Amino acid sequence: MVTGDRSVNALVTGGAGFIGRHVVSRLLNDGATVRVVDDLSRASADGLQEFSGCPGYLGLIQGDVANRTTLGDNLAGVDTIFHLAASVAVGTSVSAPAEGARTNVLGTLNVLEAARGADLRIVLVSTCHVYGSAEKPLDEKATTRPVSPYAASKLAADDLAIGYEHAFQLRQTIVRPFNVYGPWQRDDLEGGVVARFIRSALIQQPIELHGTGLQTRDFIFVEDAAHGIVAAAADRAIAQTINLATGVETSIEDLAHIVDGGTGNVRHVAHPHGRSEVERYVGDASVAAELLDWSAKTPLSDGIDRTRQWFEERMVF
């Protein structure tokens, strides 16, 4: 069924957000029942509207996971929590570290406590930012080296989940997607680089490269990432940390030229938080392939085309 092991009755925290909305879609397509909790601080309920007629969709509860009372009665009938609620803006974490820590650490603690109290399965969605720069594809045993308060708070959340597993036998899995892009991604400064580049290209403004543009990323299309996150609820993934990555390294400069389509409308600008920049990211998803039979299916060029089409159709630029 959804996990290959069992049917799922899911609560998705952060389910109105970019990745969360696609996780909700994947779960519903797989026949799960889904309830969403989101404070809508970085997302809109608009992305969930298309699910309103789905028999498995149980609606949106607007609430903040950092408030310990938010989950409360909303766990009725739930057996699995997909925890995506997070403060994900690296720049904001540098200028206001406590804000991100509140959501990412205290919020995760509250979700773990709720899962422990109700004996629920939990899939915690982390990030590749917990790792240091890649000299080779990063596997799950790679050294963790957070270089921003955001990354540090996400690593702290991972460690909390592992601690709950050992202390309370909590059934948890940590999933670390690499650089996710696609439809519904924010296109502002704290959004994704692919979305920002596409927006600039569509309005015929220069694509701005932060710093040298030689920094690299492992870009994974959001539908592939959502598939891996949902698959991670399988029982065989309990107590595992799992990377979701393509294994393909792309420089930000090359990305700009792919999006730009050869017009040359690209310029370098100062990096807004250069000390928190990681020079190289590329991931090893061998564990995902072995445990989940998962691999990224969408080539970068195809994913960019689909994302561009989404922006064009919605005239959000």
Secondary structure, 3 states (H helix, E strand, C coil): CCCCCCCCEEEEECCCCHHHHHHHHHHHHCCCEEEEEECCCCCCHHHHHHHCCCCCEEEEEECCCCCCCCCHHHHCCCCEEEECCCCCCHHHHHHCHHHHHHHHHHHHHHHHHHHHHHCCEEEEECCHHHECCCCCCECCCCCECCCCHHHHHHHHHHHHHHHHHHHHCCCEEEEEECEEECCCCCCCCCCCHHHHHHHHHHCCCCEEEECCCCCEECEEEHHHHHHHHHHCCCHHHCCCEEEECCCCCEEHHHHHHHHHCCCCCEEEECCCCHHHCCCCCCECCHHHHHHHCCCCCCCHHHHHHHHHHHHHHHCCC
